[in-house]
Amino acid sequence: MQVKLLDLTAQYLTLRKEIRKVIDEICDAQAFVLGPTVERFEKNLAAYCQTKHAIGVSSGTDALVCSLMAVGVGSGDEVVVPAFTFFATASSASRLGAKVVFADIDPATFNIDPRDVARKIAPRTKAIIPVHLFGQVAAMEAINDLADSRGIAVIEDAAQAIGARRNGRMACSLGACGCLSFYPTKNLGGFGDGGAICTNDDALAEKCRLLRVHGAPAANPYQHKLLGGMFRLDALQAGVLDVKLKYLQEWHEARRRHAAMYDQMFVGTGVQAPSIDPANWSVYNQYVIRVRERDRVKMRLAEAGIGSAVYYPMPLHLQECYRPLGYREGDLPQSERACREVLALPVYPELTEQQVRFVGEEVLKAAREK
């Protein structure tokens, strides 16, 4: 049996008519950048994320860059980020001239450890970027407590966590703003790059809208109030995403059913299932296990026709481009350990129960080998 890590075609075929209809409408209107299609999607997205505003942008990376610009991060500032995450979380701050300060993770959830964040806060700390990794919200109460008492902005990197909840509250509604990615592999994926910034702060939303078009308001496009960038969301992406948004909750529930099956199969074995904080409702952008001899297990799965992936093979503090910061192996032990042990298994909504059980059985078989 062949089981891909992700099968985008399976999802597309169920929505092909709806998506083609929307694309044809946009092509007929020849309105490709921002405009009514983007505005409609932004309204629906804000309602889904339970925020007052959603600002469509060109990618999840640009959502982070634009948000950091909006809260005033620049040269000489420090931004605290987890070392175990996708590169964009850190590079977005570095591109603005800020110094990235890496914090370690909670070994149970893989999310940034508030205790280490507390140790890394300094007089120049301007922002903290907690990442809701693999679809599970970070410990936002503790992070916000640290930030609020010092006037530090908290920007949620929710690229993998649209629809995730903590104590009933949606990701993107727990900090100054939340950043989303619509890269095709995400739970809500477009037909290319796309992203969004969600916030309840009217002034911050208005600033992000200006920054995404070189700091110029729509009414006066050649009067630049701010130094911004070109972070606009294409109408074609917004149209596709708006179709998919209607099905997102159904897809989350399917992912959670698959995760529950895996969880049951791995109880009492040498395979460590994801640990979900009781306060959280995870959307399982990835189902990530810990297992000894991870690389050997991954190879065995490939031989059985099963796709898997390592997110992430190297922590950010040990990346070549960050060597000037002076980090060494052993500085952030939980992030480094995770990179040696984690393995993501197929969990996408279109999987069948038979496929999930096949994957689980092959993982257990590989883990038992000596």
C-alpha positions in Angstrom: 0.0 0.0 0.0 1.3 3.5 -0.9 0.6 6.3 1.5 1.9 9.8 0.7 2.9 12.2 3.4 0.4 14.6 1.8 -1.9 14.2 -1.2 -3.0 17.6 -2.5 -4.7 16.1 -5.5 -7.2 14.1 -3.4 -8.4 17.4 -1.9 -8.5 19.3 -5.1 -10.6 16.7 -7.0 -13.4 17.1 -4.4 -13.5 20.9 -4.9 -12.5 21.2 -8.6 -15.8 22.6 -9.9 -16.1 25.2 -7.1 -12.5 26.3 -7.5 -12.6 26.5 -11.3 -15.8 28.6 -11.1 -14.2 31.1 -8.8 -11.0 31.3 -10.9 -13.0 31.8 -14.1 -15.0 34.7 -12.4 -11.7 36.4 -11.4 -10.3 35.9 -14.9 -13.4 37.3 -16.5 -13.3 40.4 -14.2 -9.5 40.8 -14.8 -9.1 42.0 -11.2 -6.1 40.1 -9.9 -4.6 42.2 -7.0 -6.5 42.9 -3.8 -10.1 44.1 -4.7 -13.5 42.6 -3.8 -12.4 38.9 -3.9 -9.6 39.6 -1.3 -11.9 41.8 0.8 -14.5 39.0 0.9 -12.0 36.4 2.0 -10.5 38.8 4.6 -14.0 39.3 6.1 -14.7 35.5 6.2 -11.2 34.8 7.6 -11.6 37.3 10.4 -14.9 35.8 11.4 -13.4 32.3 11.4 -10.4 33.4 13.5 -12.6 35.5 15.8 -10.7 38.7 15.2 -11.8 42.1 14.1 -9.4 42.3 11.2 -7.7 40.0 8.7 -5.2 41.5 6.3 -4.3 39.3 3.3 -0.6 39.3 2.4 1.7 37.6 0.0 3.1 34.8 2.2 3.4 33.7 5.8 6.9 35.1 5.9 5.7 38.5 4.7 3.0 38.4 7.4 5.7 38.1 10.0 7.8 40.8 8.4 4.9 43.2 8.0 3.8 42.6 11.6 7.2 43.2 13.0 7.4 46.4 11.0 4.0 47.4 12.3 5.1 47.1 16.0 8.3 49.0 15.3 11.0 46.3 15.2 14.2 47.6 13.7 18.0 47.8 14.0 19.2 47.4 17.6 16.1 45.7 18.8 16.0 42.1 20.0 13.3 39.5 19.1 12.9 36.3 21.1 12.0 33.2 18.9 12.1 29.4 19.4 15.1 27.6 17.9 12.9 24.7 16.8 10.7 26.1 14.0 10.7 27.0 10.3 13.5 29.4 9.3 11.1 32.3 8.5 10.2 32.9 12.2 13.8 34.1 12.8 14.8 35.4 9.4 11.9 37.8 9.4 13.3 39.7 12.4 16.9 39.5 11.0 15.8 41.1 7.7 14.7 44.2 9.7 18.1 44.5 11.4 17.0 43.1 14.7 19.0 40.6 16.8 17.4 37.2 17.1 17.5 35.7 20.5 16.8 32.0 20.5 14.9 30.2 23.3 14.5 26.5 23.9 11.3 24.5 23.6 9.1 22.6 26.0 10.0 18.9 25.2 6.4 17.8 25.6 4.7 20.2 23.2 7.7 21.4 21.0 6.5 24.9 21.6 8.6 27.7 23.0 9.3 27.4 26.7 8.1 30.5 28.6 10.7 29.8 31.4 13.5 30.1 28.9 11.8 33.1 27.3 12.0 34.8 30.7 15.7 34.2 30.8 16.2 35.7 27.4 14.3 38.9 27.8 16.6 41.9 28.0 16.3 45.7 27.9 16.3 45.7 24.1 13.7 43.0 23.7 11.0 44.5 21.4 9.0 41.4 20.5 8.4 37.7 21.2 7.3 35.4 18.5 5.7 32.2 19.9 5.1 29.6 17.2 2.1 27.4 17.5 4.0 24.4 16.1 2.4 21.5 14.3 -1.1 22.9 15.1 -0.9 23.3 18.8 -1.1 26.8 20.5 1.9 27.8 22.6 1.5 28.7 26.3 0.2 32.2 25.6 -0.9 33.1 29.1 2.7 32.8 30.5 4.2 34.5 27.4 1.7 37.4 27.6 2.4 37.9 31.3 6.1 38.2 30.5 5.4 40.6 27.7 2.7 42.8 29.2 4.7 43.7 32.2 7.6 45.0 30.0 5.7 46.5 27.1 6.9 43.8 24.6 4.8 43.0 21.6 3.7 39.3 21.1 3.3 38.2 17.5 1.8 34.8 17.1 3.3 32.7 14.4 0.2 30.6 13.6 1.4 29.5 10.2 0.6 25.9 11.1 -2.3 26.5 13.4 -5.3 28.2 11.8 -8.3 27.1 13.8 -6.4 25.8 16.7 -7.7 26.9 20.1 -6.4 27.4 23.6 -8.9 27.6 26.5 -11.6 28.1 23.8 -9.8 31.1 22.2 -8.6 31.0 18.6 -5.0 31.1 17.5 -4.3 34.7 16.1 -6.5 36.3 18.8 -4.2 35.8 21.7 -1.4 38.3 21.0 -1.0 41.7 19.3 -1.6 39.9 16.0 -1.3 36.5 14.5 0.4 35.5 11.3 -1.0 32.8 8.9 0.5 31.0 6.0 -1.5 29.6 3.1 1.3 27.6 1.6 -0.2 24.6 -0.2 0.8 22.1 2.6 -1.0 24.0 5.3 -4.5 23.0 6.7 -5.8 25.9 4.6 -3.6 25.9 1.6 -3.8 28.0 -1.6 -2.5 27.4 -5.1 0.8 29.1 -4.3 2.1 31.5 -1.7 -0.2 33.5 0.5 -0.6 34.7 4.1 -2.6 36.9 6.4 -2.3 39.0 9.6 -5.2 38.8 12.0 -5.7 41.2 14.9 -8.2 42.9 17.2 -6.1 46.1 17.2 -7.7 48.7 14.9 -4.5 50.9 14.7 -2.3 47.9 14.0 -4.6 46.6 11.3 -4.6 50.0 9.6 -0.8 50.1 9.7 -0.4 46.6 8.2 -2.8 47.6 5.4 -0.5 50.6 4.6 2.7 48.6 5.0 1.5 45.9 2.5 1.4 48.6 -0.3 4.5 50.5 0.3 3.0 52.6 3.0 0.4 54.3 0.8 -3.4 54.4 1.3 -5.7 53.2 -1.5 -7.2 56.7 -1.9 -3.7 58.2 -2.5 -1.5 55.5 -3.9 1.4 57.9 -4.5 1.3 59.5 -1.1 3.5 57.3 1.1 3.0 57.6 4.8 5.3 54.8 5.8 8.2 52.8 4.4 6.5 49.5 3.6 6.8 46.7 1.2 4.8 44.9 -1.5 3.0 42.3 0.5 -0.3 42.2 -1.3 -2.4 39.0 -1.6 -3.5 38.0 -5.1 -7.2 37.7 -5.8 -6.7 34.2 -7.4 -5.3 33.0 -4.1 -8.0 34.7 -2.1 -10.7 33.1 -4.3 -9.3 29.6 -3.9 -8.9 30.1 -0.1 -12.4 31.4 0.3 -13.8 28.2 -1.3 -11.6 26.0 1.0 -12.4 28.0 4.2 -15.9 26.6 4.2 -14.5 23.1 4.6 -11.7 23.8 7.0 -13.4 22.7 10.2 -14.5 19.4 8.6 -10.8 18.9 7.6 -9.6 19.7 11.1 -12.0 17.0 12.5 -10.7 14.4 10.1 -7.1 15.2 11.1 -8.0 14.8 14.7 -9.7 11.4 14.1 -6.6 10.2 12.3 -4.4 11.5 15.2 -6.6 9.7 17.7 -6.2 6.4 15.9 -2.4 6.8 15.9 -2.5 7.8 19.6 -4.3 4.6 20.5 -1.9 2.4 18.5 1.2 3.9 20.1 0.1 3.7 23.7 2.7 1.7 25.8 5.1 1.3 22.9 8.5 2.8 22.1 6.8 5.4 19.9 6.0 8.7 21.6 2.8 10.2 20.3 2.3 14.0 20.3 1.6 15.5 23.7 -1.3 17.9 23.6 -1.6 20.4 26.4 -5.1 19.9 28.0 -5.8 23.6 27.4 -5.4 23.1 23.7 -7.5 21.9 20.7 -4.9 20.9 18.1 -5.5 21.0 14.4 -2.6 18.6 13.6 -0.9 20.4 10.7 1.6 17.6 11.3 1.4 14.5 13.4 4.9 14.3 14.9 6.2 11.4 16.9 9.5 10.9 18.7 11.2 7.6 18.1 14.7 6.2 18.7 16.8 5.6 15.6 14.5 8.0 13.7 16.5 7.9 10.5 16.3 4.1 10.3 12.5 4.2 11.0 12.1 6.7 8.3 14.0 4.5 5.8 11.9 1.5 6.7 8.7 3.5 6.2 9.9 4.6 2.7 10.6 0.9 1.9 7.0 0.1 2.8 5.7 2.9 0.5 4.9 5.4 3.3 5.9 9.0 3.1 7.3 10.8 6.2 9.3 13.9 6.9 11.6 15.5 9.5 10.5 18.9 10.7 13.2 20.0 11.5 16.6 18.4 11.0 18.6 21.3 12.4 17.7 23.9 15.1 18.0 27.5 14.0 20.7 28.5 16.5 23.1 26.1 14.8 22.4 27.3 11.2 25.4 28.6 9.4 23.9 32.1 8.9 23.5 32.5 12.6 27.0 31.5 13.6 28.0 35.1 14.3 25.5 35.1 17.2 27.9 32.6 19.0 25.6 29.7 19.8 27.1 26.3 20.3 25.8 22.8 20.3 24.4 22.1 23.7 23.1 25.6 24.3 19.5 24.7 23.6 19.4 21.0 24.4 15.6 20.3 23.9 15.6 21.9 20.5 18.7 19.8 19.5 17.2 16.6 20.9 13.9 17.2 19.0 15.8 17.5 15.7 17.3 14.0 16.3 14.1 12.3 17.2 11.0 13.8 15.5 9.2 12.2 12.5 6.0 13.5 10.9 3.5 10.9 9.7 0.7 11.3 7.2 -2.4 12.9 8.8 -4.2 14.8 6.0 -8.0 14.6 5.9 -8.4 12.4 2.9 -6.7 9.4 4.4 -8.7 6.3 5.0 -8.8 4.4 8.3 -7.1 1.5 6.5 -4.2 3.8 5.5 -3.8 5.2 9.0 -3.7 1.8 10.5 -1.2 0.6 7.9 1.1 3.5 8.7 0.8 2.9 12.4 1.5 -0.8 12.1 4.6 -0.1 10.0 5.9 2.5 12.4 5.6 0.0 15.3 7.2 -2.7 13.2 10.2 -0.5 12.4 10.5 0.8 15.9 10.7 -2.8 17.3 13.6 -3.7 15.0 17.0 -4.0 16.5 
